[in-house]
Amino acid sequence: MEKRLMENLARAVVESGVNVQKGEEVLVITQVEACEIAREVAKRAYERGAKHVYVQYIDERINALSFDHQSVNDLTDKPDFYYSVKNYFAEHDGCVINIICADPNAYEHCDATKIAKAHHADMAGLKPYYDRAMANKIKWSIIAYPHPAWAKLMFPDLDEAAAMQKLGEYIAKTTRVDCADPIGAWKEHAANLKRRCEKLNAANVKSFHYKNSLGTDLVVGMPENYIFAGGVEDCRGMNFNANMPTEEIFSAPDCNNINGIVKASMPLCHNGKIIDGIEITLEKGRITHYTAKTNVDVLKGIIDTDDGAKSFGEIALVPYDSPISSLHTLFYETLFDENASCHFAIGRAYPTCVKGGDEMSEAEQKKAGINNSATHVDFMVGTKDLTITAETRDGKTLAVFENGNFTKNFE
């Protein structure tokens, strides 16, 4: 990635992403291949007044060796210190920055059952972190950095150097750091997303009906007092941007009131394996049937995580003509692909997407239709011909999406 763009990206995630304040502690988590930008992020954080910056590096090759040689018991019986750093940052109001620099096929030849079991154990071990992160009790942000294998998967006709350069340019463009004022660009973008949220929140929607030629025909009920959010989030009175890039506005569906069939419009890369052709049927909010053309065992591992993984926890609206979609490129990375397409998430909801939800007990959340799970996995459903109509609680029918994009009333 060009040095100027890399520096802009580091500045953006420190200032607009987690919005580091003087005296705060910062945790950076990334793959070993991203050490250059990790150092730049640390430098920027210290310049903003961070008290400490800690970096945790992930080596996918070593992880693959673990999946190859360890038993399920060994993979799931990890000492407490394995989880203590991330949980510490959650419990002490730290800032957490994840820098994705991964090979989408890193674990393609590893046992999917082992990966799923290890992932479930990690989610359980990190419950304190995820409880606070998903309730916006801490500031967290995710960005990406080019990886050679990722670049070659996206641009197979280019040599490695050219593919890396192009991926770097795409990351810079979609994260708005290829301009003279990235921080100003993020403020303007956040204002546009906020406007869309306000319109949908004012509409008092009872349910959304999704239809397209791919075969999706799904009615999604909404809880009372739902909240659509997107762009800037609030944490203890401070703004932060969780995903960079982001083009979505999102909320929590009523996990007890989702009916019909939904078909994925893009492959999903999950735990180093690519799942294509996902098709899911739901009745009264429960997944009753699912299939996929590839790696259906990985999809099974997601849905078998726990009881909450048998429903949806997020509904997200993204126009087909979004900046990422207009690149006409599959990223094989959910951070980007979910921002090129409307999507749902299997599993956990963001409790802040229902008024007062973050202060409810788990039992109260369940009664309100807020799904709870140890997992949260997005998959993409948006298409060029997607229509979404809304039924409001006062009996009106509103066109929200036509031909894959927001209608003028919701733009």
One Martini backbone bead per residue (centre of mass of N, CA, C, O) as a GRO file, in nm:
protein
  411
    1MET     BB    1   0.097   0.036   0.022
    2GLU     BB    2   0.092   0.345   0.006
    3LYS     BB    3   0.220   0.548   0.237
    4ARG     BB    4   0.005   0.770   0.243
    5LEU     BB    5  -0.240   0.577   0.272
    6MET     BB    6  -0.148   0.434   0.528
    7GLU     BB    7  -0.140   0.689   0.706
    8ASN     BB    8  -0.439   0.766   0.666
    9LEU     BB    9  -0.558   0.504   0.782
   10ALA     BB   10  -0.436   0.527   1.063
   11ARG     BB   11  -0.560   0.799   1.131
   12ALA     BB   12  -0.859   0.721   1.092
   13VAL     BB   13  -0.875   0.492   1.314
   14VAL     BB   14  -0.785   0.675   1.552
   15GLU     BB   15  -0.988   0.926   1.510
   16SER     BB   16  -1.261   0.789   1.377
   17GLY     BB   17  -1.275   0.522   1.497
   18VAL     BB   18  -1.175   0.527   1.826
   19ASN     BB   19  -1.107   0.801   1.935
   20VAL     BB   20  -0.851   0.885   2.081
   21GLN     BB   21  -0.766   0.955   2.417
   22LYS     BB   22  -0.631   1.081   2.674
   23GLY     BB   23  -0.516   0.792   2.860
   24GLU     BB   24  -0.567   0.564   2.676
   25GLU     BB   25  -0.608   0.233   2.585
   26VAL     BB   26  -0.450   0.022   2.325
   27LEU     BB   27  -0.562  -0.235   2.097
   28VAL     BB   28  -0.384  -0.437   1.858
   29ILE     BB   29  -0.514  -0.654   1.596
   30THR     BB   30  -0.309  -0.880   1.392
   31GLN     BB   31  -0.125  -0.971   1.140
   32VAL     BB   32   0.206  -1.009   1.058
   33GLU     BB   33   0.172  -0.861   0.770
   34ALA     BB   34   0.081  -0.572   0.942
   35CYS     BB   35   0.321  -0.420   1.090
   36GLU     BB   36   0.340  -0.143   0.956
   37ILE     BB   37   0.054  -0.032   1.040
   38ALA     BB   38   0.077  -0.092   1.342
   39ARG     BB   39   0.298   0.119   1.391
   40GLU     BB   40   0.135   0.364   1.288
   41VAL     BB   41  -0.094   0.340   1.490
   42ALA     BB   42   0.075   0.371   1.742
   43LYS     BB   43   0.188   0.649   1.678
   44ARG     BB   44  -0.089   0.797   1.659
   45ALA     BB   45  -0.187   0.727   1.943
   46TYR     BB   46   0.040   0.866   2.099
   47GLU     BB   47  -0.014   1.150   1.973
   48ARG     BB   48  -0.311   1.148   2.121
   49GLY     BB   49  -0.237   1.020   2.431
   50ALA     BB   50  -0.173   0.744   2.487
   51LYS     BB   51  -0.073   0.533   2.736
   52HIS     BB   52  -0.119   0.254   2.575
   53VAL     BB   53   0.024   0.016   2.328
   54TYR     BB   54  -0.100  -0.289   2.206
   55VAL     BB   55   0.023  -0.589   2.031
   56GLN     BB   56  -0.143  -0.849   1.843
   57TYR     BB   57  -0.032  -1.139   1.680
   58ILE     BB   58  -0.117  -1.324   1.385
   59ASP     BB   59  -0.062  -1.672   1.270
   60GLU     BB   60  -0.199  -1.870   1.031
   61ARG     BB   61   0.008  -2.102   1.011
   62ILE     BB   62  -0.006  -2.181   1.309
   63ASN     BB   63  -0.307  -2.229   1.321
   64ALA     BB   64  -0.309  -2.458   1.111
   65LEU     BB   65  -0.133  -2.647   1.280
   66SER     BB   66  -0.332  -2.675   1.509
   67PHE     BB   67  -0.563  -2.804   1.341
   68ASP     BB   68  -0.387  -3.052   1.247
   69HIS     BB   69  -0.267  -3.151   1.556
   70GLN     BB   70  -0.507  -3.094   1.726
   71SER     BB   71  -0.746  -3.144   1.928
   72VAL     BB   72  -1.046  -3.046   2.032
   73ASN     BB   73  -0.968  -3.031   2.328
   74ASP     BB   74  -0.714  -2.856   2.289
   75LEU     BB   75  -0.864  -2.614   2.135
   76THR     BB   76  -1.081  -2.572   2.394
   77ASP     BB   77  -0.834  -2.584   2.622
   78LYS     BB   78  -0.777  -2.281   2.739
   79PRO     BB   79  -0.625  -2.052   2.893
   80ASP     BB   80  -0.706  -1.756   3.040
   81PHE     BB   81  -0.479  -1.575   2.905
   82TYR     BB   82  -0.589  -1.589   2.612
   83TYR     BB   83  -0.837  -1.372   2.704
   84SER     BB   84  -0.741  -1.135   2.899
   85VAL     BB   85  -0.672  -0.891   2.722
   86LYS     BB   86  -0.946  -0.832   2.586
   87ASN     BB   87  -1.109  -0.826   2.851
   88TYR     BB   88  -0.960  -0.595   2.980
   89PHE     BB   89  -1.045  -0.373   2.774
   90ALA     BB   90  -1.346  -0.398   2.836
   91GLU     BB   91  -1.324  -0.344   3.158
   92HIS     BB   92  -1.126  -0.061   3.090
   93ASP     BB   93  -1.209   0.119   2.843
   94GLY     BB   94  -1.084   0.044   2.582
   95CYS     BB   95  -0.919   0.030   2.272
   96VAL     BB   96  -1.011  -0.152   1.962
   97ILE     BB   97  -0.800  -0.273   1.692
   98ASN     BB   98  -0.872  -0.419   1.377
   99ILE     BB   99  -0.647  -0.579   1.138
  100ILE     BB  100  -0.702  -0.695   0.827
  101CYS     BB  101  -0.456  -0.963   0.708
  102ALA     BB  102  -0.577  -1.208   0.504
  103ASP     BB  103  -0.639  -1.540   0.408
  104PRO     BB  104  -0.933  -1.670   0.288
  105ASN     BB  105  -0.771  -1.977   0.260
  106ALA     BB  106  -0.606  -2.063   0.519
  107TYR     BB  107  -0.834  -2.318   0.610
  108GLU     BB  108  -0.932  -2.508   0.374
  109HIS     BB  109  -0.770  -2.791   0.483
  110CYS     BB  110  -0.924  -2.784   0.736
  111ASP     BB  111  -1.115  -2.877   0.995
  112ALA     BB  112  -1.430  -2.758   1.041
  113THR     BB  113  -1.496  -2.866   1.326
  114LYS     BB  114  -1.252  -2.754   1.473
  115ILE     BB  115  -1.299  -2.459   1.406
  116ALA     BB  116  -1.579  -2.433   1.533
  117LYS     BB  117  -1.505  -2.521   1.823
  118ALA     BB  118  -1.288  -2.304   1.869
  119HIS     BB  119  -1.473  -2.061   1.819
  120HIS     BB  120  -1.676  -2.116   2.045
  121ALA     BB  121  -1.470  -2.103   2.275
  122ASP     BB  122  -1.376  -1.812   2.220
  123MET     BB  123  -1.650  -1.673   2.258
  124ALA     BB  124  -1.681  -1.759   2.551
  125GLY     BB  125  -1.408  -1.638   2.660
  126LEU     BB  126  -1.510  -1.340   2.523
  127LYS     BB  127  -1.776  -1.235   2.652
  128PRO     BB  128  -1.699  -0.966   2.791
  129TYR     BB  129  -1.624  -0.828   2.530
  130TYR     BB  130  -1.888  -0.867   2.355
  131ASP     BB  131  -2.087  -0.740   2.549
  132ARG     BB  132  -1.956  -0.448   2.530
  133ALA     BB  133  -1.919  -0.403   2.226
  134MET     BB  134  -2.233  -0.454   2.140
  135ALA     BB  135  -2.308  -0.205   2.359
  136ASN     BB  136  -2.104   0.039   2.341
  137LYS     BB  137  -1.882   0.036   2.597
  138ILE     BB  138  -1.673   0.041   2.366
  139LYS     BB  139  -1.410   0.117   2.151
  140TRP     BB  140  -1.427   0.009   1.803
  141SER     BB  141  -1.228  -0.116   1.513
  142ILE     BB  142  -1.224  -0.189   1.150
  143ILE     BB  143  -0.968  -0.286   0.927
  144ALA     BB  144  -0.756  -0.299   0.630
  145TYR     BB  145  -0.487  -0.498   0.470
  146PRO     BB  146  -0.276  -0.610   0.255
  147HIS     BB  147  -0.261  -0.942   0.107
  148PRO     BB  148  -0.129  -1.150  -0.116
  149ALA     BB  149  -0.353  -1.373  -0.128
  150TRP     BB  150  -0.591  -1.180  -0.143
  151ALA     BB  151  -0.507  -1.027  -0.399
  152LYS     BB  152  -0.496  -1.281  -0.589
  153LEU     BB  153  -0.793  -1.362  -0.556
  154MET     BB  154  -0.908  -1.091  -0.675
  155PHE     BB  155  -0.635  -1.070  -0.891
  156PRO     BB  156  -0.533  -1.324  -1.093
  157ASP     BB  157  -0.413  -1.152  -1.354
  158LEU     BB  158  -0.206  -1.051  -1.155
  159ASP     BB  159   0.056  -0.976  -1.009
  160GLU     BB  160   0.140  -0.938  -0.691
  161ALA     BB  161   0.218  -0.637  -0.694
  162ALA     BB  162  -0.035  -0.535  -0.850
  163ALA     BB  163  -0.246  -0.653  -0.657
  164MET     BB  164  -0.157  -0.498  -0.404
  165GLN     BB  165  -0.199  -0.217  -0.518
  166LYS     BB  166  -0.501  -0.244  -0.586
  167LEU     BB  167  -0.600  -0.313  -0.304
  168GLY     BB  168  -0.496  -0.056  -0.171
  169GLU     BB  169  -0.676   0.133  -0.342
  170TYR     BB  170  -0.949   0.011  -0.256
  171ILE     BB  171  -0.924   0.062   0.045
  172ALA     BB  172  -0.887   0.370   0.025
  173LYS     BB  173  -1.149   0.437  -0.123
  174THR     BB  174  -1.360   0.293   0.081
  175THR     BB  175  -1.222   0.468   0.339
  176ARG     BB  176  -1.158   0.773   0.258
  177VAL     BB  177  -0.807   0.808   0.221
  178ASP     BB  178  -0.777   0.945  -0.093
  179CYS     BB  179  -0.773   1.228   0.048
  180ALA     BB  180  -0.707   1.532   0.203
  181ASP     BB  181  -0.976   1.471   0.416
  182PRO     BB  182  -1.066   1.203   0.591
  183ILE     BB  183  -1.215   1.317   0.840
  184GLY     BB  184  -1.421   1.488   0.684
  185ALA     BB  185  -1.538   1.254   0.515
  186TRP     BB  186  -1.654   1.098   0.765
  187LYS     BB  187  -1.848   1.316   0.862
  188GLU     BB  188  -2.022   1.332   0.607
  189HIS     BB  189  -2.104   1.034   0.594
  190ALA     BB  190  -2.243   1.019   0.872
  191ALA     BB  191  -2.470   1.221   0.802
  192ASN     BB  192  -2.602   1.048   0.579
  193LEU     BB  193  -2.670   0.801   0.754
  194LYS     BB  194  -2.840   0.948   0.966
  195ARG     BB  195  -3.071   1.031   0.779
  196ARG     BB  196  -3.173   0.744   0.718
  197CYS     BB  197  -3.232   0.661   1.006
  198GLU     BB  198  -3.446   0.876   1.073
  199LYS     BB  199  -3.656   0.783   0.864
  200LEU     BB  200  -3.695   0.489   0.971
  201ASN     BB  201  -3.763   0.560   1.267
  202ALA     BB  202  -4.023   0.735   1.186
  203ALA     BB  203  -4.196   0.496   1.039
  204ASN     BB  204  -4.282   0.255   1.216
  205VAL     BB  205  -4.201  -0.046   1.164
  206LYS     BB  206  -4.320  -0.382   1.144
  207SER     BB  207  -4.226  -0.468   0.839
  208PHE     BB  208  -4.026  -0.652   0.599
  209HIS     BB  209  -4.018  -0.707   0.235
  210TYR     BB  210  -3.838  -0.946   0.051
  211LYS     BB  211  -3.748  -0.929  -0.311
  212ASN     BB  212  -3.629  -1.156  -0.578
  213SER     BB  213  -3.499  -1.348  -0.850
  214LEU     BB  214  -3.329  -1.548  -0.668
  215GLY     BB  215  -3.570  -1.617  -0.417
  216THR     BB  216  -3.635  -1.404  -0.229
  217ASP     BB  217  -3.891  -1.441   0.050
  218LEU     BB  218  -3.911  -1.204   0.312
  219VAL     BB  219  -4.032  -1.157   0.649
  220VAL     BB  220  -3.950  -0.882   0.876
  221GLY     BB  221  -3.971  -0.827   1.191
  222MET     BB  222  -4.019  -0.561   1.432
  223PRO     BB  223  -3.954  -0.406   1.699
  224GLU     BB  224  -4.028  -0.218   1.934
  225ASN     BB  225  -3.822   0.049   1.937
  226TYR     BB  226  -3.646   0.063   1.713
  227ILE     BB  227  -3.297   0.108   1.583
  228PHE     BB  228  -3.130   0.285   1.353
  229ALA     BB  229  -2.792   0.250   1.249
  230GLY     BB  230  -2.487   0.441   1.155
  231GLY     BB  231  -2.168   0.487   1.170
  232VAL     BB  232  -2.184   0.667   1.421
  233GLU     BB  233  -2.105   0.602   1.756
  234ASP     BB  234  -2.181   0.568   2.109
  235CYS     BB  235  -1.937   0.621   2.389
  236ARG     BB  236  -1.963   0.789   2.657
  237GLY     BB  237  -1.992   1.053   2.451
  238MET     BB  238  -1.831   0.910   2.219
  239ASN     BB  239  -1.712   0.879   1.909
  240PHE     BB  240  -1.745   0.600   1.664
  241ASN     BB  241  -1.607   0.367   1.412
  242ALA     BB  242  -1.636   0.034   1.359
  243ASN     BB  243  -1.645   0.053   1.038
  244MET     BB  244  -1.370   0.039   0.783
  245PRO     BB  245  -1.592   0.030   0.605
  246THR     BB  246  -1.923   0.205   0.552
  247GLU     BB  247  -2.291   0.169   0.422
  248GLU     BB  248  -2.469   0.106   0.663
  249ILE     BB  249  -2.786   0.030   0.798
  250PHE     BB  250  -2.900  -0.083   1.128
  251SER     BB  251  -3.069  -0.359   1.301
  252ALA     BB  252  -3.313  -0.531   1.496
  253PRO     BB  253  -3.487  -0.796   1.477
  254ASP     BB  254  -3.749  -1.007   1.527
  255CYS     BB  255  -3.662  -1.328   1.627
  256ASN     BB  256  -3.990  -1.427   1.624
  257ASN     BB  257  -4.045  -1.265   1.315
  258ILE     BB  258  -3.943  -1.477   1.066
  259ASN     BB  259  -4.042  -1.530   0.713
  260GLY     BB  260  -3.895  -1.758   0.484
  261ILE     BB  261  -3.671  -1.688   0.211
  262VAL     BB  262  -3.304  -1.682   0.173
  263LYS     BB  263  -3.049  -1.562  -0.061
  264ALA     BB  264  -2.739  -1.546  -0.142
  265SER     BB  265  -2.529  -1.309  -0.341
  266MET     BB  266  -2.267  -1.409  -0.183
  267PRO     BB  267  -1.996  -1.507  -0.065
  268LEU     BB  268  -1.859  -1.658   0.240
  269CYS     BB  269  -1.604  -1.573   0.467
  270HIS     BB  270  -1.516  -1.831   0.716
  271ASN     BB  271  -1.253  -1.925   0.877
  272GLY     BB  272  -1.099  -1.974   0.589
  273LYS     BB  273  -1.385  -2.021   0.440
  274ILE     BB  274  -1.593  -2.075   0.150
  275ILE     BB  275  -1.935  -1.983   0.113
  276ASP     BB  276  -2.172  -2.100  -0.124
  277GLY     BB  277  -2.511  -2.079  -0.174
  278ILE     BB  278  -2.695  -1.962   0.037
  279GLU     BB  279  -2.987  -2.116   0.209
  280ILE     BB  280  -3.275  -1.988   0.400
  281THR     BB  281  -3.521  -2.101   0.636
  282LEU     BB  282  -3.804  -1.941   0.804
  283GLU     BB  283  -3.996  -1.987   1.122
  284LYS     BB  284  -4.066  -1.787   1.364
  285GLY     BB  285  -3.736  -1.717   1.359
  286ARG     BB  286  -3.654  -2.007   1.256
  287ILE     BB  287  -3.430  -2.231   1.144
  288THR     BB  288  -3.537  -2.506   0.921
  289HIS     BB  289  -3.340  -2.445   0.669
  290TYR     BB  290  -3.027  -2.542   0.496
  291THR     BB  291  -2.783  -2.438   0.241
  292ALA     BB  292  -2.497  -2.522   0.018
  293LYS     BB  293  -2.255  -2.553  -0.234
  294THR     BB  294  -2.032  -2.478  -0.015
  295ASN     BB  295  -1.943  -2.551   0.297
  296VAL     BB  296  -2.192  -2.658   0.479
  297ASP     BB  297  -2.035  -2.730   0.743
  298VAL     BB  298  -1.980  -2.435   0.820
  299LEU     BB  299  -2.270  -2.344   0.841
  300LYS     BB  300  -2.346  -2.549   1.058
  301GLY     BB  301  -2.148  -2.438   1.272
  302ILE     BB  302  -2.293  -2.171   1.307
  303ILE     BB  303  -2.591  -2.275   1.374
  304ASP     BB  304  -2.469  -2.471   1.618
  305THR     BB  305  -2.366  -2.291   1.844
  306ASP     BB  306  -2.671  -2.209   1.927
  307ASP     BB  307  -2.986  -2.104   1.968
  308GLY     BB  308  -2.936  -1.809   1.846
  309ALA     BB  309  -2.819  -1.930   1.562
  310LYS     BB  310  -3.142  -1.983   1.468
  311SER     BB  311  -3.116  -1.673   1.404
  312PHE     BB  312  -3.154  -1.325   1.377
  313GLY     BB  313  -2.965  -0.999   1.461
  314GLU     BB  314  -2.955  -0.858   1.163
  315ILE     BB  315  -3.044  -0.560   0.977
  316ALA     BB  316  -2.918  -0.447   0.651
  317LEU     BB  317  -2.879  -0.143   0.459
  318VAL     BB  318  -2.769  -0.143   0.108
  319PRO     BB  319  -2.690  -0.005  -0.170
  320TYR     BB  320  -2.610  -0.116  -0.483
  321ASP     BB  321  -2.470   0.185  -0.542
  322SER     BB  322  -2.230   0.157  -0.388
  323PRO     BB  323  -1.894   0.206  -0.384
  324ILE     BB  324  -1.829  -0.099  -0.364
  325SER     BB  325  -2.021  -0.215  -0.579
  326SER     BB  326  -1.902  -0.033  -0.821
  327LEU     BB  327  -1.639  -0.223  -0.848
  328HIS     BB  328  -1.711  -0.521  -0.920
  329THR     BB  329  -1.594  -0.673  -0.645
  330LEU     BB  330  -1.484  -0.944  -0.477
  331PHE     BB  331  -1.334  -0.964  -0.149
  332TYR     BB  332  -1.361  -1.203   0.062
  333GLU     BB  333  -1.479  -0.979   0.280
  334THR     BB  334  -1.712  -0.871   0.494
  335LEU     BB  335  -1.634  -0.575   0.545
  336PHE     BB  336  -1.699  -0.523   0.233
  337ASP     BB  337  -1.941  -0.697   0.124
  338GLU     BB  338  -2.156  -0.580   0.328
  339ASN     BB  339  -2.104  -0.280   0.177
  340ALA     BB  340  -2.250  -0.400  -0.109
  341SER     BB  341  -2.493  -0.522   0.077
  342CYS     BB  342  -2.746  -0.651   0.184
  343HIS     BB  343  -2.799  -0.787   0.524
  344PHE     BB  344  -2.747  -1.054   0.750
  345ALA     BB  345  -2.742  -1.199   1.085
  346ILE     BB  346  -2.625  -1.459   1.250
  347GLY     BB  347  -2.747  -1.411   1.570
  348ARG     BB  348  -2.645  -1.153   1.724
  349ALA     BB  349  -2.746  -0.859   1.867
  350TYR     BB  350  -2.779  -0.519   1.898
  351PRO     BB  351  -2.913  -0.377   2.179
  352THR     BB  352  -2.905  -0.069   2.073
  353CYS     BB  353  -3.152  -0.135   1.852
  354VAL     BB  354  -3.312  -0.094   2.122
  355LYS     BB  355  -3.476   0.071   2.338
  356GLY     BB  356  -3.292  -0.013   2.624
  357GLY     BB  357  -3.138  -0.289   2.556
  358ASP     BB  358  -2.857  -0.245   2.717
  359GLU     BB  359  -3.035  -0.264   3.008
  360MET     BB  360  -3.118  -0.544   2.970
  361SER     BB  361  -3.186  -0.845   3.019
  362GLU     BB  362  -3.189  -1.139   2.863
  363ALA     BB  363  -3.491  -1.188   2.910
  364GLU     BB  364  -3.586  -0.909   2.807
  365GLN     BB  365  -3.468  -0.932   2.526
  366LYS     BB  366  -3.624  -1.180   2.435
  367LYS     BB  367  -3.907  -1.049   2.469
  368ALA     BB  368  -3.822  -0.809   2.254
  369GLY     BB  369  -3.647  -0.972   2.013
  370ILE     BB  370  -3.350  -1.001   2.113
  371ASN     BB  371  -3.083  -1.155   2.009
  372ASN     BB  372  -2.886  -1.435   2.144
  373SER     BB  373  -2.527  -1.496   2.107
  374ALA     BB  374  -2.192  -1.614   2.031
  375THR     BB  375  -2.275  -1.513   1.742
  376HIS     BB  376  -2.179  -1.315   1.429
  377VAL     BB  377  -2.299  -1.358   1.088
  378ASP     BB  378  -2.259  -1.230   0.782
  379PHE     BB  379  -2.487  -1.209   0.493
  380MET     BB  380  -2.557  -1.167   0.152
  381VAL     BB  381  -2.869  -1.027  -0.040
  382GLY     BB  382  -2.816  -0.822  -0.245
  383THR     BB  383  -2.966  -0.675  -0.546
  384LYS     BB  384  -3.060  -0.515  -0.835
  385ASP     BB  385  -3.385  -0.630  -0.777
  386LEU     BB  386  -3.443  -0.534  -0.501
  387THR     BB  387  -3.723  -0.542  -0.280
  388ILE     BB  388  -3.860  -0.313  -0.021
  389THR     BB  389  -4.128  -0.341   0.203
  390ALA     BB  390  -4.331  -0.154   0.433
  391GLU     BB  391  -4.500  -0.208   0.738
  392THR     BB  392  -4.682  -0.027   0.944
  393ARG     BB  393  -4.845   0.029   1.252
  394ASP     BB  394  -5.068   0.216   1.075
  395GLY     BB  395  -5.099   0.053   0.773
  396LYS     BB  396  -4.870   0.117   0.591
  397THR     BB  397  -4.714   0.127   0.259
  398LEU     BB  398  -4.360   0.115   0.189
  399ALA     BB  399  -4.105   0.216  -0.023
  400VAL     BB  400  -3.759   0.145   0.019
  401PHE     BB  401  -3.693  -0.056  -0.225
  402GLU     BB  402  -3.559  -0.018  -0.566
  403ASN     BB  403  -3.348  -0.166  -0.760
  404GLY     BB  404  -3.145  -0.191  -0.490
  405ASN     BB  405  -3.258   0.092  -0.380
  406PHE     BB  406  -3.336   0.366  -0.249
  407THR     BB  407  -3.577   0.560  -0.215
  408LYS     BB  408  -3.645   0.892  -0.200
  409ASN     BB  409  -3.778   0.877   0.093
  410PHE     BB  410  -3.483   0.718   0.202
  411GLU     BB  411  -3.217   0.880   0.095
   0.00000   0.00000   0.00000
